[in-house]
């Protein structure tokens, strides 16, 4: 084998690995609607969570759902996919949860948001997860919601590598701290009706 053949093989393998990674982070993962809490005097929330490559987005979604339940909310959850409906009439709150890839919220979530069309004043909570810098992705997602006419009532990005509570020293798992923060945020959320 010549050096050029070896280089060509390496280039092909790297290209295949990158294509596989791109497919993994952009593909939809349809799941049926699950009811997490049936009754709610505070309102009804729909959590739309794209699971991503790690368990962190789902852990954040579960923490926020638990907080909402403690706060008296009925909670349903689904993944963003073409199979997910776009009717939001029965929900007082839409919670969008996704990991950040390439400074953007995961593509299945942004495609879902685009399919919803005009949000007509629907109230939304935006929860993103990322390794480090999260501001550009949150800004893009917030702008998309604003453009669609949604009202953002809560937004927070939870990180893996940066401290989730920057003013506090990290004791234990930073991701566990993020989940705890999401639970507290859901428990504290109050909407004006």
N, C-alpha and C positions, 0 to 999 in steps of 0.2 A: 504494500500500500504506500502510495506517495503521501507527502505532507498535504497536498491539495485535497486528496480524497478524505483524509482524516478531518481536515478543516470543514469540508463540505458536510460530512456526517455530523460533526458537532453543530454546525449551523442549522441543519435540518432538525436535530434533536431539540435544540433550544427553541426553534420556531414552533415545533409541536407542543413543547411544554408551555410556552406562552399562549398558544391557541387554546390549549386545555384549560389553563387558568382563566382566560377571558371567558370561555364558555361557562365555567363553574360560577363565576361571579355575576354573570348577566342572565342566567337561565331562571325561569320562573319555577317555583316549587309549589304547585297547587295543593291546597289542603281544604277540606270542607270547613264550613262555619262551625265553630265550637262555642257553646255557651259556657262561660266560666262562672257566672253568677246570674241567677235567674231574676231575682227581684231587686228593685232599686228605687228607693224613694228620692234619691238625689238626681237620678236620670239614667239614661242608657248610653253606654259607650261601645264603639266598635274599634278594636285594636287591629290594625293592619300591619303585620310584622313580616318583613323579609328576613329569613333566618341567616343568610350569609354563610360564610365558610367556618365560622366559629359559633359557639353556643352563646356568646355574649349578647347579641341582639335579642334572642329569645329570653334570656335571663332578665334583661332590662324590661322587656314587655311583660313578663310574669310578675316582676316586682311592681311595676306601675299598676298592673291589673289588681294585684293584691291590695295595694293602697286604695285604689278606687273602690274595691269591694268593702274595705273597712270604712270608707267614707259613704257607704250606702248606695253605690252604683250597681246597676245591672251591667254585665260586661260580656261581650261576644268577641271572638278573635278569628281572624282569617289571614291567609297570606295574599299578597298582591299578585293576581294573575288574571288572565283573560276569563277564567272561569268564575272569578269573584264578581258578584253583582256590583252595580254602581248606584243602586237605590239607597240613599242615606236618610230617607224620610223618618224612619223610626228611631234614629240616633240623635242624641243631644250633643255628642262629642265624638269626633273622629281622631284617633290616635295613630300617627304614622311612625313606625319604628323600622330603622334600617341601618346596616353598616355603611361605612364610607369607603369607597374605592375610587382612587384617582381624583380626590378632592370633590367627589359628588356622592350624593345618596345613591345607594344601589339602584341600578337601572330598572329592575322590576317594580320598585316603588314609584319611581318617577314616571314610568309608563302608566301605572295604575292611576296616579294623580291626573295625568293628561286625559285618560279615558273618562274620568269623572266629569270633566268639563267645568262649567260654571258652578262654583261652590255656594253661591247665593247666601253668603253670611254664615255658612256652617262654621261651628267652632272646632278648632283643631289644636292638638298637642303634637309637637314634633320632638321625637327622641332619636338621636343618632348615636352610633358607636364608632369609634375609630382608634387607631393606634396612637396618634399624636395630634397634629393640627386638625382641628375640626371646623374652624370659623368659615373658610370658603364654602364648604359643603352646606353648612347651616344657612349661610347667606343665600345660596342658590335655591335651596328648598323653600326658605321663607319667601323669597321673591316669587317663586312659582305659585305658592299658596296665595300670596297677596294679589297676584295677577289674575288668579282664578276667582277672586272675590271671597276667599275664606278669611276667617278671623282667628288669628293665632292667640290662644289663651295661655299656652305654656310651651317653652322650648328649652331643650337642654341636650348637650352632647356629653357622652360618657366615654372616657378614654381608657385605654389599656396601659399605655406607657407614661402619660402625664398624670400627676395627681388629680383625682376627681374633686377633692376638696383642697385647693391649693394653699389655703391658710392653715391647714391642719397637717401635722406630720402623719405620714402613712404608717398605720399599724395594722398589720395583716395584709389581706389581699386587696389591691386597688380595685379589682373588678367586683369584689364583694361590697366594697364601699359604694361603687356605682349603683349596684342593685339596691342597696339600702337607701341611697339617695332617691332612686326612682320610686321606691315604695313610699317614702315620706312625701314625695311630690304628689303622687296619686292620692294619698290620704288627705292632703291639704287642699286639693283642687276644689274650688267653689266657682260655680257659674251663675251669672245673673240670668234670671229667666224673665 
